[in-house]
Amino acid sequence: MAACSSLLFRLLLVLLTFSDSTVQILGLGVGINYGQIANNLPSPSRVSYLLRSLNISRVKLYDADPNVLVAFSNTNVEFIIGLGNEYLQNMTDPIKAQNWVLQRVQPHLPQTKITCITVGNEVFKTNDHQLWSNLLPAMQTLYNTLVDLGLDKQVAVTTAHSLDILSVSFPPSAGVFRQDLGEYLHEILNFHAQIKSPFLINAYPYFAYKDNPNDVSLDYVLFQPNQGSVDQMTNLKYDNMLYAQVDAVYSAIKAMGHTDIEVRVSETGWPSRGDENEVGATPENAGLYNGNLLKRIEEKQGTPAKSNVPIDIYVFALFNENLKPGPVSERNYGLYYPNGTPVYNIGVQGYLPELVDPSASTKNGFSVFILLILVIAYIISS
C-alpha cells in the first residue's frame, strides 16, 4: 500500500505539472500601481491571473479602464481608480460628476471592489493655478455624488500629491507645506477630516539620492543596514528615508491643526535603468529597495512617529511602460517585463499565463483528463 501511495503521489505531481497548476503564491501586504502607458502589455485578464498568483489584493489604476475592472470582477481585489487632471474642471459640475460615476463606477459594483477614487494626480506639481483651484471643488462634487447614490461608505475620495508639496522635510518633526500651497492644502485637509479619507503622497527616496549621491547614503535610502539619523527634536531614530518622508508629511499636517488624518504612500519605487546622469538606477538597487520594502510591509511596520499604524504602501509599478515620456528611468520602474518575466529578483514569483491556441488548450485538457482516468484505474486495480 505504501508503494501504491508513493506511486500515486508521483503521478499526481506529473498531473499537476501537465496542467500548469504549480504556481508559487506568496502573500504580500502591499498594493501595486498598474500603469498602462505602453503598447506591449498583456491583457487585463492575464494580469488578473498574475496578481492573484502573487496574492496581491490591492491595485491602483490611473483611470477607470472598464476592461481592467471587468477582468478583475469577483476576484476580491480592491481597486483605487483615478480621474486624470484633465477631468477636474468637468468634475466641478454635479451633472457631469454624476454621469461619470454612473458610467464608470456604479456598473462595476459590487462585483469589482472599487474602494477609492483619486481625483487628479500631483496637481500641485503643475503650474496651472486654475487646476489648483478646481481640485477641492472636484473632490467635493464627486463625494456629494457618491453620497446621493449611496456609495460614499464603500468608495472614498482623495487625491495623490508629489512630495514637493513640502518646503521642509528634514528633520521629520520640522516638516511643513509650501507657503504658496497653504490655503489650498488647509481646505483639502479639512475635507479629508470631514469625510475620513486618507492623504496620499508619492514618495521616491530615489530622487533624493539621484540629485545628491555624495551627500545621501545609499544604504539609508535602500533600507540597508546603516547608522541612520536621529531627529533631535523628538529623539526618534530613522534608518530609512521613506519613513522619514512620511513622518515629515504627518508633521506638516499637524502644523495645520490635524492629527486625525492617515498618510498613505500611493507611489514609491526604484528604476532598474536610467540615463547616464541618473545615478543609482540599476537592477541591483531596484531589487534591494523593493525587496527590503516588502519585508518591512510584511512585518506591518509603522513609522517612528506612528509606530502603531502599519504603513500603507503602493509600489510603482507592475510593468515597465515603454511609451512613458521623459528620461529612461520613467520607462523602467516595473517589477515585471510585459512578458511576465521579473526584471529582478525580490523573492516573489508569480505566473502570467501564456497566450494559447484554444484548440491546443482543448487537447491538453483532454490529455489531462485521460491521465486522471488512468491514475484512478491504477488505484482501483491495486
N, C-alpha and C positions, 0 to 999 in steps of 0.2 A: 504493500500500500504506500510505503514511503517513497519507493521508486516511482510509483504512479504519480504521486503528488509532485515529486521533483520534475518529472517529465511534463506534467500539466503546467507547472509554473513556467517552464522554459517555452512551452508552446504559446502560453498566454503573452509572454514577453514578445515573441515573434509577432503575434496577432496585433499587439499594441503598436509595434514598430511599423507594420504594414499599414495600419490605419492612421498613421501620423498623429497619435494621441500623446506622445511623450513630450510634454511641454513643461519646462521648469517654471513654477509660479512662485514668486516671492512677493510677500505683502509689503507695500510701500505706503507710508502715511504722507504722501506728497501729491501735490497737484501738478499738472503738466500744461504748458501752453501749446496749443495745436494751431500753429500758423500755417497758412496755405498760399503764401506768395511764391509759387513755384508752378512749373508745368510738367513735373515728373513724379508727383506724389501718388501713392497708392490710393485706391478708392476708400471712401469713408467706411464701408463695410469691412474691408481688410484691416483698416486702422482700429476699428472697434475690437476686432479679434486680438490684435497686438496688445492694446491697452489692457484688455481683460486678462490676457495671458500673463501680464505683469502685475495684475491685481491693482492697477491704478484706477481709482474710482472717482477722481475729480479732474475735470478738464476745463480749460479756459479757451474760449474762442474769441476772435476779434470781430465777429459779425454774428449773424443768426442764420447761418447756412442751413437751409432745410434738409439738404442731402445728408449732412452730418447728424443733425438732430433725429432724423428718421432712422439712420443707421444704428443709432445708439438707443432706440426705443426698447423698453423692457429689459434694460441691462443694469439698472441701478447705478449707473454712472451719473454723477452730479455735474451740471454744466453752469459755468459763468458764460453768458453770451454778451456780445458787445454791440454798441452803437457807435459808428465812426464819427469823427469830429464833423464831417460834412453833413451829418443829420441833426446837429444840435439846434440850429435855427428852426427847423421843422418841428422838433420836439417841444418847442415852447408853445405850440398851437395844440390845444386839447384835442381837437378833432383828428389832427394828423398823428398825435401820440396814440390816441385810441385805435386808429386804423392800423398803426404799426404793431401794437400789441395783439390785436385781433387776427392779424395776418401772419405775424412772425413768432408769436409766443404761445397764445392760447391753443392753437391747433395741436401743439406737441405735448400739452399737459393732459393727464399726468404721466403718460407712458414714457416720456423723456423727462428726467428730473432737472428742470431749469430752476436754479436756486438764487441766481443773482444776475443783474444786468449792469454792465459798466457803461455809463453814459460819457462817451468821449475817452480819449487816451492821451495822457500827458499834454493836456490843453495848455497849461501854463508854460510849456516849453516853446510854444509858438509865440510870435509877436502880434498875433491877431487879438486885439483888445475887445473886439466885438464878440469873438469866440469866448473870451474870458467872461464877458457879461452874460452870455447865453447859457453858460454851463449850469449854474444853480437853477435858473428857471426851467431848463430842460429836465433836470433831475426831479424837480418838484412836480412838474406836469406829468411826467411818466409815473411817478409814485402815486399821484392822485388818480391816474387812470387805473393802476393796479388795484387801488382801494375800491374804486367804482365797480370793478369787475370781480371783486372778492379774491384777488390773487396776492395781495400785499403780505399775507402771513407766510406764503411759501416762496415768494420771489423778492429779494432785497434789491435796493437801488444804491449805486455808488459810482465812483469814477476812479481811475488809476492815475497817480501822479509820478512824475520823474523826481528823483531825489534832489534835483537842483531847485526845488521849492524852498530848500533850506538855505539860509545865509550863513549859518554856523552849524557845523555837525560834530565838532570835537572841541573839548570833551563832550561825551553824550549828554551830560546833565546841562550843558550850555546850549543845546540845540534850540534854534529859533527859525521861524519862517522869514522869508524875504519881506522887507518892508513894503515893497510895491504890490505884494500879494495879500497883505494883511486884511483889507476889507473884504476881499473875495473869500479867503480861507476861513475867516471868522464866521461868516454866514453859512458856509458849507459845513463847518464843524457843528454849528447849532442844528443844522438839518440832520446830520448823522446822529447826534444825540437824541433828537426828537423821534426818529424812526428806528433807532438802534441798528444802524448798518455800519459795516467796517470801513476804515480808512485804508485805502490801498496805495502801496508805493512800489515802484520798480527800482530795485536797488542792485547795483552792479559794482562790487569791490574791484572788479577787473579794470574799470575805468580809472579808478584812483591809482592803481598800480601802473597802468599803461602810461599815465601822464607824469608819474614821479617814481620811476623804478629804482632810483638811487636812494629815495627817502622812505619809501613804503616797503615794509618787509613782505617778501613773497610768502613766507610761511604764515604770516599773520592773515593774509587775505585768502590763503588756501586751506585754512583750518588745520594746518600742520602744527606740530609741537613748536612753541615759541615762548619767549618771555612775557609776551602780552603787554598790556598797558593798564595803568590804574587811573581811574577818574578821581582826581584829588578832591573834588567837591563831595563825592559820595563814598569814596574808598572802594568802589566796585571795580573788579578786575575784568578786563576783556581780553580774550585770547583769539578773537577774530573780528574782522572789520564789519561783517554783515550785521552781527548782533549790536555792535556799537552804532551803526547807522539806524537800525530800528529804534533803539532807545533814544537816539537824538530826535527822532520824529515824535516819540512819546513826550519828550521834554518840550518840544515846540508846541504840541497840542496842549500840554499842561499850562504853558505860558499864556495860552489864550483862554484859560479858565475851564478846561475839560479834563476830567480823569476817568470818564465813563465811555471812552471810545477805543475799540480794539484796532490795533495796527496789524495789517496783514501784508505779506510780500507777494504781490501779484506777478512779479517777474524777477528772477535772478538767474544767472548762468555765467558761462565762460566759453569763449570761442576756441575752437580747435585749430583754426588757421587765421592768419591776418596778413596785412601788408607789412612791408619791411619796418615801418615805423610803429607797428602795433606790437609792442614788446609783450612777451608772455603768452601770446596766442598760439598755444601748442596743444596737441592731443594729450600730452602728459599732464600739463597744468589743468586742462579742462576735466580730465579724469579725476585728478585729485580734488578739485573744487567740488564737483558734483557728487563724487563718491563719498567724500568726507561730510558733505552737507546731508546726504541721505542718511548716513549713520546718526547724525545729530537729530534728524527728524524722527527716525525710528525710536530714539531714546526719549522722544517727547520733551525735548529741552525747551526751556523758556530763556529769555534774555536775562542778563544780570539784574536789570531793573524790574523785570516782570517774570521772575523765576517760576511762579505758579501758573503761568499762562503759556502752554506749548505754542511755539511759533508756527504760524500757518503760512506755508510757502508753496508757490507755484514755480516750478523750474521752467526756464526758457532754453531750449524749446524741444519739441518732439523730433522734428526733422530739420535737416539743412534745407534752406529755401533758396533755390538758385536764381530767383528773379528779384530778390530784395535789392534795392538801390544802396549806394554807399560803399564804404570800404569792404575789403574781402571778409573781414570778421563778421559782417552782417549776414553773410550767407553761410556761416559755419558755426552756428550755435547749437545745432541739433545733436541730440543723443544718438540719432539714427540717420543713416543714409536713406533715401527714398525706397531703396530695395529691401529695407528691413535689416540691413547689416549694422551692428553697433559701430559708431565712429571710434569709440574707445571703450575699454573695459571698466565698468563701475560696479561690477559684482552682481549684476542682474542680467537675466536672459529672458527674452520674450520670443514670440513666434508670430511672424507675418505670413499668413497662408499664401501659397503660390497661386498665380492665375492658372487655372486648369481647363482643359477641354472637357465639357460636360460628358461627352461620350466616354472619355478616358476615366472620368470620375465614376461613371456607372459601372464600367468594367472592374475598377478597383474595388468598388463596393461589393460587387458580385463575388470577387475573389476572396474578400474578407469573409463574406457570408459562408462560402464553401469551406474555408479553413475552419470557421467556427463549428460547422456541422461535423467536420472530421474530428475535431477535438472532442465534441460531445459523444460521437460514436466510439471513440477510443476509450473514453471514461466508462461508457456502458459495457463495452466488451471486456474491460478489466475487472 
